Amino acid sequence: MAKQDLSAYSICEDAQAMIAKAGKDGVETVWDRLKAQQPQCGFCELGLSCRNCVMGPCRIDPFGDGPQRGICGADADVIVARNFGRMVAAGAASHSDHGRDLVETLLAIGEGTTTDYAIRDEAKLRRIAEEVGLDVAGKDTKAVALALAEQFYGDFGSRRGSVSFIDRVPAKRRELWEKLDITPRGIDRDVVEMMHRTHMGVDNDAVNICLHAARLSLADGWAGSMIATELSDVIFGTPTPRPSKVNLGVLKEDHVNILVHGHSPIVSEMILAAVRDPALVAKAKAAGAAGINLAGLCCTGNELLMRQGIPMAGNHLMTELALVTGAVEVIVVDYQCIMPSLVTVAGCYHSRIVSTSPKAKFTGATHIAFDVHNAKQKALEVVELAIERYKERDQSRVDIPVEPVDIVSGFSNEAVLAALGGTAAPLIEAIKAGKIRGAVGIVGCNNPKVKHDYQNVNLIRECIKRDLLVLVTGCVTVSAGKQGLLVPGAADMAGPGLSEVCKALGIPPVLHVGSCVDNSRIMQLCGMLATALGVDIADLPVAAAAPEWYSEKAATIGLYAVASGIFTVLGVEPPILGSKLVTDLAVSGLEGVVGASFAVEGDPVKAADLIDARIRTKRQALGLKP
């Protein structure tokens, strides 16, 4: 494959080199499979196909010459709304089930039934418990953990009128949600209700379905994901800024290389402890390795990066390519965003995929089941397996194509406030003065339909040039880091105001705030700023973007951002264009309902123009210089 052809797939040198090697090694990648799927189903792309019952499957003709109603009588608006509602339900269920796993871990700590996990940030445990109304006076750590776990279990149920963190939402926004009847009530309740509403013969009003989708997304953003973030901090430590490195260069030719992939820190933190075990390090050296090297992929990698400074090998579209280096002994996976193809690619080398969750098995992988009672022992088994695989490595097939790039990570809200002297006041003053004109959360995934990392990186560059502080999570982190945007020196790429602030604080203009569940940190920070100013989130000069998104979770994230009052730009259109009603609601109608809407723009410069215009409007409305 010629060099110029490789640039059509990715802007990244390491990706291009490994795509070329995959071709030589006869390894099929995600781009090969995308090509084989062409042409993709136009009905599905528009959201106009329905298989919710076995009277179908049905589809609506978008040109009007064929069927305009499904067999049950549902029209295009209802079918599109149903499909989008189920997409949001799946995304909310996924992130919130991650949160449930953290609640279960906290409960085990509180009950004293695990010795593998403990509380690392007791101060935050007590602060959160008090915030949600628990009396912690005189109680020991385990008692507080137990009480908080029971409190958060209630957020997954049906008996409350709202979720525990509802008071983090500014009063004006809470009043609006009450008026619209979209206050999130319970995670499982709202997921189940969406599945009920979209069964044939239940909710057949497209707008009503979409409003419930908004409520459901809010249950994820302000409960499921927020619980996952906060409890991860409590159990594994609240992140603080620290240096690390990124790209495939973090792999080491003379080490046993283990990658963690997925979303849950419950597994990856134990793997980290195991690779540091002196007996296993000695065993790796006896096998001929210089040591054991751990690195991350996707959001599990983000979790370890934020808290422990463990380097990142890549994002979603780099996961197969990491194996193509021939240097990876084991990829340990938990759940979400893990391509089944990894097992096949691993089989082309000496590598192994190790699955760990009963809810995420992969045919052909080695399954080593982790739970709160056996995690340390199982992590040791994984590392033992990796050492054995190292003995089978063919060094002639190893190609680590680049040197790693420096990054700085760990910007939790606590760390940001600490850098500002303990309050948000300096940030507010910088925004008022126009040195920071606003903030943009740029989040999400990679999508092979889009040139890898192109939209992510160029939108970030455009935003910081316009004095917009950028917060990144998930796969965008790797995109930004590989291009030198996650170090303080990147302030030279920012506009004069943002550059001045970043240099004074010694921080990058692009702050890594965590994994995809940690978008809840962005929501909490917006809530704090709005409350401090006595306004709604929709009044703030902020925006969000998901330039290369692909997953159901990303649809849920985008919707809870909009439903919270944050204008959100998508780089890839969602499957709703088959309904003019639903499309108009998304890109304009929601503005008059929740104070924000979506836009779809695949050109990063034009997307930055849309964000800039929004922030100008919001600054003017607040009486600030645009």
N, C-alpha and C positions, 0 to 999 in steps of 0.2 A: 504494500500500500504506500503510495507516494506521500511525501511529507505534507504537501499542500492539501491532500485529501484528509489527513489526520486533523487538521485545524478546523474542519467542519464539525467534528465531534466534540472537541473540548478546547478551551483556551489554556489548559494546564499541560506543562511539559511532561510531568510524570504520567498523566493519563494518556497523552499521545504516544509516549514510548511504550506503554504497556498494551495499548490497543494494537500497535504494530506487532509486538511480541505475541499477543494472543493469536493474531493471524498466522504468524509463522509456526506457532505451537499447535495450530488446529483447534483452538479453544473458541467456542461460541460465546459471544457476549450479549449484553442487553440490546446493543445497537443492531446486531445481526437478527435478533428475534423481533425487534420493531420492524425491520425491513420485511421480514417474512410475513408479518401480520397485515401488510398493506394489500388492498385498501381496507382501512378499519371501518366498522359498521357506522354508517351515517346516522341511523336511527338512534343508536346508543349515544353517539357524541352529542346529539341534540336533546337527549333525555326523553325520546319519544317511544321507547320500547318498554313494554310492561310484561313481567312474568310473575306477578304476585299471586296468580291463581292458575289452575290448570284448565280453565276455559280458554286461556291463551296458550302461547304468548301472543301479545298484540302489539301493533305499532300504528302510529299515526303518520299519514303522508304529509310531509311539511309543505308540499306544493299544492295540496288541495284537490288533486285528481283522484286520490285513493281514499282509504278509510279515514274518517275524521273522528271516530269514536272506537274505543275498545269494545269487546263483546259485552262487558257489563254496562257500557254507556259512558265510561269516563272519557272526557275530552283531553286535548293536549295539555291544557292548564293543570288539570288534576293529575295526569300521569307524570308530568314533569315535577310538580310539587311533591307528589308521593316519593318519586325516586330521589329527589334532593333531600327530603326529610329522612329517608332511610340512610342516605349517605352521612348526614349529620349525626344520626343515631349511632352508626357504627364508629364514627370518629370519637364521639363523646364517650361511648362505652369503652373504647380502647384506652384513651388517656385516663379515664376514671378508674378502670380496672387496675391500671398501674398504681393509682392512688390507693386503691383498696389493699394491694399487696403491702404498701408501706404501713397502712393501718394495722394489718395483721401482724406485721413485724413489731410495731410499737406495742401491740397488745401482748405479744409473747414476752417482750422485755418487761412490761408491767407485771405480768403474771409470774415472771421468773422461770419460764419454761424453756428459755434459750440462754446459752452462754456464748453463742457465736456473735451476737449483736449486743450493742450497748448504746447508751445516750452519750453523744460527744458534745452536744451543745445544750447543757442543762438550763442555762439562762434563757435560751430561746424557747425551750420546752415550757418553762414556767410563764414566760411572757405570752405565748400563744394561748396557753390554758386560761390565763386571766382574761385575755382579750375576748375569748368566746364564752366568758361568764362562769368559769369554774373557780371554786374556792380552793386555793393551793396552800393556804397558810398552815404551817405545821406538818405538811405532808412530805414524805420522802420522795425521792426521784421516781421509784417504781410506782408509787401510788398515784403520782401526777400523770405518769405515762399511761397507766391503766385508765384513769378518768378521761384523759384526752382521747384515747383510742375509742372508748365507748361513745364519747361525744361525736367523733367523726363517723363512726358507724351509723349514727343517726342521719348523717347527710346522704347516705345511700338509701334511706328508707322512704316511707310514705306519710309519716305522722306529723311532720312539721310544716309550717307555712313557708319557711325559707331556710336557706343553708346557713351554716355557722359563720361564714365570713361575710355575711351580708352588710355588716356595718363598715366594711372597708369600702363599700360603694358610696359615693357622695350622695347626700340626701336628695338632691334634685333628680339624680338618676333613679334612685329607689322609688321616688314618687311617680316618675314616668313609667317605670316597669309595673307598678301597682295599677296605674290607670289603664295600661295596655293588657293587664293580666298575663304578664310574662315573667313575673318574679320566679326565679328558680326555686323549686320546692324540695326535690330530692332526686339524686342522680338516677338511681334505678327506676324510680317512679316515672320520671320524664322520658327516659329511654323506652321503657315498656309502653308508655302512653303513645309515643310516636309509632311504635310497631303496631299498636292497636288501631290508631287513627288511619294508618295506611293499609290496613287490611281491606279487602273489597267490601264495600257497603257501609263504611264508617264515615270518615271525614271526607266529603267531596267538595269542599270549598278550598280552592288553592291558596287564597290569602290566609285563611284560618290555619291550614297546615304549615304555611311558612312562618306564621307567628309562633306556633308551637315549636318549630325548628329553632327559632331565636331563643325561646325559653330553655330548650334543651341544651343549646350551645352554651348558654350562660351557666347552666349547672356544671358544665365541664370547666369553663374558664374561672369561675369564682368558687368552685368547690372541688371537683375531682382533680383537676390539674394543680390547683392551689394547695390542696392537701398533700399531693405528691411532692411538690416543691418544698413545702414547709417541713414535712416530716423527714424528707431526705436530709435537709439541713440539721434537724434535731438529732437524727441517728448517725449521720456520717460527717457532720461538721458543716457550718455555714461558710461558704467560699469567701476567700480574700484574694486580692490580686497576687499573681505569681507568674513567673516566666515558664514557657514551655516551647515546644517545637511542633511543626506540622508538615505533612506530605509523606509520600512513600519513603523518603529518605530517613524517616525515623526507624525503619527496619534496620537490623544489624546483621551483616553477612556472617559474622562469627559467633552469633548468639542464637539460642533457642528463642524464636519469635512467636509470641502469643498475642492474638488480637481479640478484644472484646467488642461485641456488636449487639445492637438491639436498643433497649431503652431503660432497663431497670438497674439501679446501682446495687440492688440486693445481691446479685450474682457478682458483678464486676469488682466490688470492694473486697469480696472474699478471694477472688482470683489475685488481686493485688497483694493481699496478705500472703498468699501461698507462694507467689514468685519471689518473695523476699525471705522465704524460709531458708535458713542456712544449710540445712541438710539437702534440700532440693537444689540449691545453687551448687553445692559440692557435687551432687549427682550429675548435674548438667556439665560441669567441668570434666568429670570423669568420662563423660560421653564425647568429649572433644570440643565442647563449646566454651566460649569465654565467659558465659553467664546466661541469664534469662532476661529477655527484653519484653516488656508489656507495652502495648499501644492500643489506641481506640479507633473505632469506626462509628459513625453516626451518633445517636444520642447517648448510648451507654458510654461511648468515648467522651462525649461532652460532660457527662456526670463526673467521670474521673479527672478530666481536664480541669474542670471548675474547682474541685475540692483538693485534688492531690497533685496537679501539675503533670499528669501523665500525658505524653504526647499523642497527637492525633495522626493516624495514617491516612484517613480519607473520609469522604462523605458517601452518600447513597450510591452514586454511579462509580465510585472507586472500589466498592467492596469486592467485585469479581477481579478487578485489576490488581488488588493487593495480593491475591492468590497467584496471579500470573507472574509475579516477581520470582516465584519458586523458592522464596525465603521464609514462608509462613508455615509453621508446624501445625498450629491449631487456631481456628476461629471459634471462640466460645460465644454462643448466641443465647439470648433470653427470648424476647418477643418484639414484634413490630418492625416493619421495613426490611426484613431479611428475605432476600430473594431465594426461592427454592433452588435456583440454578447454582448456588454456591456449592452444593453437594457434588454436582456434576463437574464443576470447574476444579474443585479440590481433588477429585478423582483423576484429573490429568497430571497431577503432581503427587508429592508424598503427603500432602496436607490432609487434615481431618477437620470436619465440622462437628462440634460438640453442642448438642441441644441440652437445655437444663430445665425447661418449664413443661409441666404436664399439659399446658394449653398451647404449646408451640413445638410439636414434634415435626421432624423433617425426614422423609423417607430416605434411607441411605446414610443418615448421620449417626454418630455415636451418641446415645442418650445417657446422660448422667444426671439424674433428677436431684435438684437442689430444693431444700426447704429450710425453714428457720432453725431447725434442730440439727441439721447435718451439713450445713453449708461449708464450714471450714474443712471438714474431712473430704467432701466432694471436690472442693477446690484443689486440694492436694492431689487427688486422683487425676484431675484435668492436667495439672502441671506434669505429673509423672508421665501421662500419655504424650504430652508435647516433647518431653525429653526422648522418649522412645522413637517418636517420629523424626526427630532431628538426626538420629542415627541412619535414617533412610533417605535423607536429603541428597539429591544429586547436585553438587556444587556447580557443575557445568551448566546447569539450567537457571542458575541464580542471576538475576539482573535487578539491582536496586538503582533506578535511573537518575536520581537527583540527590542533592544535599538538602537536609531539612532547613526550614525557615523558622526564625524566631517569632514567637507571639507572646502576648500577655493576656491572661484570662483571670476569671474569679471575681467578676463585678456583680456580686449580690447587691440587693438594695441596701443591706447593712453596710457593705463595703463602700458603696457610692456615697451614702450619707456620712460615713466616717471621713471620707476624703473631703467632704464639704464642710467638715467641722461639727457634724452631728445632727444637722437639720438640712431641710431642702431649701432654706432661705437663700443661700448663695446661688443655687441653680435658678431659682425664681428671679433673682436680681439680674442674672446674666441673660435670662430670657427677656425680661423687661427692657434691658439695655440694648437688646438686639445683637449681643455678641453671639449668643446661641439663639437663632431665630425660631427654633422648634426642635422636635425630636421625632425620629422615625424608627419604628420597629420593623426590621427587615428579616423575615423568618422563612422557614419552610425547607423544601427538599431540593432534589434535582429531578428532572424529567427528561428522558432521552429524546422527547420531541423538541427539546430546546438545546442549543449548544451548551454543553456542560460548563457551568459557572459563569457564562457570559452575562446573562441578565443580572444575576446576583451581584457580581463584582462591579459592573458598570453602573448599576443603580446606586450602590453605596458610594462610588466615587463622585457621581453627580450630586448626591445629597450633601456630602461633607463639603464639597466646593461651595455650596450655597449656605454654609454655616448651620447646617442641620445635624445635630448629634444623632448618631446611628447606634441602635441597640440590636445585636444579632443573637439568634439562638439556632440550635440544631445544625443542619447541614450547611447553612450559610456561613457558619463560623469557619469551617474549613475553606470555603471559597474565599472569604476575606483574608484569612490568615496566610494562605499561600501567595497572595498578592501583596503582602507586606502592610496590610491595613490594620493589624491588631497589635501594633507597637507604638510607643509614644512618638517615635520619629515620623509616624504617618501624619502627625499634625501639620507637617509641611505641605501635605496634599489638601488640607482643609482651607476653607475661606478664612479671612483675616481674624474675624471675631472668634470663631470656634478654635482656630489655631492658638490664639492668645490664651484662651481659657485652658485648653489641653496642656499647653506648655507650662502654665502656672501651676497646674495640678499634677503634672507628670503623668498624664494618662493618654491613651489613644483617642482619636476622634470616633472610633468604632469600638463599642464596649461589648464584650462577650458576656451575656448574662445567663447562659446555661443551655440546657436541652430543650426540646420542644414543649415539654410540660412547663418549663420555666418561663414561657410567655406569660404565665401568671405573675411573674415578677414585674413585667412591664405593666400589666393591668393594675397591680397594686400601687406601683409608682405613679401612674396616671391618677388613680383615686386619691393618693396622698396630695398630689399637686393641686387637683381640683378642690379638695376639701380645704386646703390651706388658703386658696384664693377665694373660697366661697362661691365657686361656679360648678357647672356640670363638666364631665369629661368631654362632652361634645363642644365645649367652649374653648378647649385648650388648643394651642398650635401644635398638634401632633397628628401623625398618620401612621399607617402600617402598610406593609407590602409583602407578598409571597410571590416572587418572580418566577420560580421554577417548581411550583408545587405540583404534587401528583396524588396525594393520599386523602382518604376520607377524613383523617384527623385534621389535615390542613383546611379542609372545607369548614370543619367545626370551629377551628381557631379563627378563621376569617370572619365567620358569622358572629362569634362572641365578641370580636373586636368591634364590628359594626353595631351590634346590639348594645354595646357599651358606649357608643358615640364616637368611634374612631373610623375615619375614612380609610378604606383599604383598597389597594391596587393589586390585582392579580395579573400575573404574566401569562397565564394559560386560562382560557375560558372554561368555566364549569359547565357540566352537561345540563344546561337549562335553556339553551337558545331556541329549543323547539316550542317554547311558550312565550309569547310576547308579554303576557300578563306577568309571569314570574320574572322574566328578564327585566322588564320596566320597573318592577318592584325592587329588584336588586340594585340596579344602576341609578335609580332616581327616586322611586316611590318611598323607599325606606328613609330618605332624608327628612321627609316631613313627618315620619312616624317616630324614629329613634334618633334623629339628628345626625345620621351618617349614612353612607351608602358604599357600594362597591364601584370600582372601575376596572376595566380589563384593558391592559396595554402591554404588549410584548416588546416594545422598543424602550430600553431603559432610560434614554434621554427624555422621551415623551412622557414616560411614567414619572420621572423626576419633575417635569413641568407640571403635571397634574398635582403632585404632592406640594410643590412650591406654591402653586396658586391657592390650594386649600389653606396652607399655613399663612399666606398673606391675608386671606380673608379672615381667618380666626384672629390674627394679630390686630387687624384693623378694628374688628368688633370689640376687642379688649382695650382699645384706645392706644395701642402700641404702634410704633413705626413698623411698616410692613417689612 
